[in-house]
Amino acid sequence: MVDQEKIKQAVELLLEGIGEDPKREGLSQTPSRIARMYEEIYGGMWEDAAQHLKKTFHADNNEMVVEKGITFYSTCEHHLLPFYGKAHIAYIPDGRVVGLSKLARTVEVFAKRLQIQEQLTGQIADALMENLGPKGVLVMLEAEHMCMTMRGIKKPGSRTVTLVKRGVFEEEQELVNLFFQMLR
């Protein structure tokens, strides 16, 4: 888990480094608040996504299942700034389905880690393939990165889109086309 004392010390040093007084009234509790916040927003580092995908249900229907618009928040491992957006997941069951909330929980587990979007997309797809044994998985993430918005190039509103296909989605373009139709 998070070492709260180390985080508090680091935040105090950071505040001093930017010329602030960590003891002043508005900042005196900031190191403690940040330590508690880090425990929450990086909680996926100590969580196994497989635990959410263990409970499955028999399904006679092996047609595409799509869960779209799953909001996620993550942190860029390069600048320690947030990126956030929507995840869209499709899978073709092979006799077993998972509760829909478990797809969102899987996204959350991987998003609550220091990340890059490209890796996050693949981790979600791989966890679903490994734990559900579907015929195929498609994961698409759309996100705005604060490292692009508030620093560097400063292009607010730009969105990065990543797509990972596994199984039958790699082979059957008509399934991919159907997924995009369902997103509209």
C-alpha positions as CSV (number, residue, x, y, z in Angstrom):
1,M,0.0,0.0,0.0
2,V,0.9,3.7,0.0
3,D,3.6,4.9,2.4
4,Q,1.8,8.0,3.7
5,E,4.7,9.3,5.6
6,K,7.0,9.3,2.6
7,I,4.3,11.0,0.5
8,K,3.8,13.7,3.2
9,Q,7.6,14.4,3.3
10,A,7.8,14.5,-0.5
11,V,4.9,17.0,-0.7
12,E,6.5,19.2,1.9
13,L,9.7,19.2,-0.2
14,L,7.8,19.9,-3.4
15,L,6.0,22.8,-1.8
16,E,9.4,24.2,-0.5
17,G,10.9,23.6,-4.0
18,I,8.3,25.8,-5.7
19,G,8.9,28.5,-3.1
20,E,5.9,27.9,-0.8
21,D,5.7,27.6,2.9
22,P,4.3,24.1,3.8
23,K,3.4,25.4,7.3
24,R,1.2,28.2,6.2
25,E,-2.5,27.9,7.0
26,G,-3.8,27.0,3.5
27,L,-1.1,24.3,3.0
28,S,-0.5,22.8,6.5
29,Q,-2.9,19.9,5.8
30,T,-2.0,19.5,2.1
31,P,0.6,16.8,2.6
32,S,-1.9,14.6,4.5
33,R,-4.7,15.3,2.0
34,I,-2.4,14.3,-0.9
35,A,-1.3,11.1,0.9
36,R,-4.9,10.0,1.4
37,M,-5.8,11.0,-2.2
38,Y,-2.9,9.0,-3.6
39,E,-4.1,5.9,-1.8
40,E,-7.4,6.3,-3.5
41,I,-6.3,7.3,-7.0
42,Y,-3.5,4.7,-7.2
43,G,-5.4,1.9,-5.5
44,G,-5.3,-0.2,-8.7
45,M,-1.7,-0.9,-8.1
46,W,-2.5,-3.3,-5.4
47,E,-5.7,-4.8,-7.0
48,D,-6.0,-7.8,-9.3
49,A,-8.5,-7.2,-12.1
50,A,-9.1,-11.0,-12.2
51,Q,-11.0,-10.8,-8.9
52,H,-13.7,-8.9,-10.6
53,L,-13.9,-11.2,-13.6
54,K,-14.2,-14.6,-11.7
55,K,-17.9,-14.7,-11.4
56,T,-19.5,-15.5,-14.7
57,F,-22.9,-16.6,-15.9
58,H,-24.0,-19.1,-18.5
59,A,-25.3,-17.5,-21.7
60,D,-26.9,-19.2,-24.6
61,N,-26.5,-16.0,-26.6
62,N,-23.0,-15.6,-27.9
63,E,-23.5,-12.3,-29.7
64,M,-21.6,-9.2,-29.2
65,V,-21.8,-7.5,-25.8
66,V,-20.9,-3.8,-25.7
67,E,-20.5,-1.6,-22.7
68,K,-19.8,2.0,-23.9
69,G,-19.1,5.3,-22.2
70,I,-17.3,4.0,-19.1
71,T,-15.7,7.0,-17.5
72,F,-12.2,6.6,-16.3
73,Y,-9.5,8.7,-14.7
74,S,-5.8,7.8,-14.8
75,T,-2.4,9.5,-14.4
76,C,0.3,9.8,-17.0
77,E,3.4,8.2,-15.8
78,H,5.6,10.7,-17.8
79,H,4.3,13.9,-16.2
80,L,2.2,12.7,-13.2
81,L,-0.8,14.6,-14.7
82,P,-4.3,13.2,-15.2
83,F,-5.8,11.9,-18.3
84,Y,-9.4,11.0,-18.5
85,G,-12.1,9.9,-20.8
86,K,-14.4,7.1,-21.9
87,A,-13.7,3.4,-22.4
88,H,-15.8,1.3,-24.8
89,I,-15.6,-2.4,-24.6
90,A,-17.0,-5.2,-26.8
91,Y,-16.7,-8.9,-26.4
92,I,-18.1,-12.0,-28.0
93,P,-18.9,-14.5,-25.2
94,D,-18.1,-18.2,-25.6
95,G,-21.0,-19.5,-23.4
96,R,-20.1,-17.3,-20.4
97,V,-20.8,-13.6,-19.6
98,V,-19.7,-11.4,-16.8
99,G,-21.8,-8.8,-14.9
100,L,-21.7,-5.5,-16.7
101,S,-20.4,-3.6,-13.7
102,K,-17.4,-5.9,-13.8
103,L,-16.3,-4.4,-17.1
104,A,-16.2,-1.0,-15.5
105,R,-14.4,-2.3,-12.5
106,T,-11.7,-3.8,-14.8
107,V,-11.2,-0.5,-16.4
108,E,-10.9,1.2,-13.0
109,V,-8.4,-1.3,-11.7
110,F,-5.9,-0.6,-14.5
111,A,-6.7,3.2,-14.7
112,K,-5.8,3.6,-11.0
113,R,-2.1,3.1,-11.8
114,L,0.6,5.3,-13.3
115,Q,-0.1,4.6,-17.0
116,I,0.1,5.4,-20.6
117,Q,-3.1,5.2,-22.5
118,E,-1.7,2.7,-25.1
119,Q,-0.8,0.3,-22.3
120,L,-4.0,0.8,-20.4
121,T,-6.0,-0.2,-23.5
122,G,-4.1,-3.4,-23.9
123,Q,-4.2,-4.4,-20.2
124,I,-8.0,-4.2,-20.2
125,A,-8.3,-6.3,-23.4
126,D,-5.8,-8.9,-22.1
127,A,-7.5,-9.2,-18.7
128,L,-10.9,-9.9,-20.4
129,M,-9.4,-12.4,-22.8
130,E,-7.5,-14.2,-20.0
131,N,-10.3,-14.3,-17.5
132,L,-13.5,-14.6,-19.6
133,G,-12.2,-16.8,-22.4
134,P,-14.3,-15.0,-25.0
135,K,-14.1,-15.5,-28.8
136,G,-12.8,-11.9,-29.0
137,V,-12.4,-8.5,-27.3
138,L,-12.3,-5.0,-28.6
139,V,-11.3,-2.1,-26.3
140,M,-11.3,1.6,-27.4
141,L,-10.3,4.5,-25.1
142,E,-10.8,8.2,-25.9
143,A,-9.0,10.5,-23.5
144,E,-7.9,14.0,-22.9
145,H,-4.4,14.3,-21.5
146,M,-3.6,17.2,-19.1
147,C,0.1,17.0,-20.2
148,M,-1.2,18.1,-23.6
149,T,-3.8,20.6,-22.3
150,M,-2.1,22.6,-19.5
151,R,1.6,22.3,-20.4
152,G,3.8,21.8,-23.4
153,I,1.8,22.2,-26.6
154,K,-1.3,23.5,-24.7
155,K,-4.0,22.0,-26.9
156,P,-7.2,21.7,-24.8
157,G,-9.9,19.5,-26.2
158,S,-7.6,17.3,-28.2
159,R,-8.4,13.6,-27.6
160,T,-6.2,10.5,-28.0
161,V,-8.0,7.4,-29.2
162,T,-6.5,3.9,-28.8
163,L,-7.9,0.6,-30.0
164,V,-7.0,-2.9,-29.2
165,K,-8.5,-6.0,-30.9
166,R,-8.1,-9.6,-29.7
167,G,-9.5,-12.9,-31.1
168,V,-12.2,-12.7,-33.7
169,F,-12.1,-8.9,-33.8
170,E,-8.6,-9.2,-35.4
171,E,-10.0,-11.4,-38.1
172,E,-13.5,-10.2,-38.8
173,Q,-13.7,-6.5,-39.9
174,E,-17.5,-6.7,-40.0
175,L,-17.5,-7.2,-36.2
176,V,-15.4,-4.1,-35.9
177,N,-17.7,-2.2,-38.1
178,L,-20.7,-3.3,-36.1
179,F,-19.0,-2.1,-32.9
180,F,-18.5,1.4,-34.4
181,Q,-22.1,1.5,-35.5
182,M,-23.2,0.6,-32.0
183,L,-21.0,3.5,-30.6
184,R,-23.1,6.1,-32.5
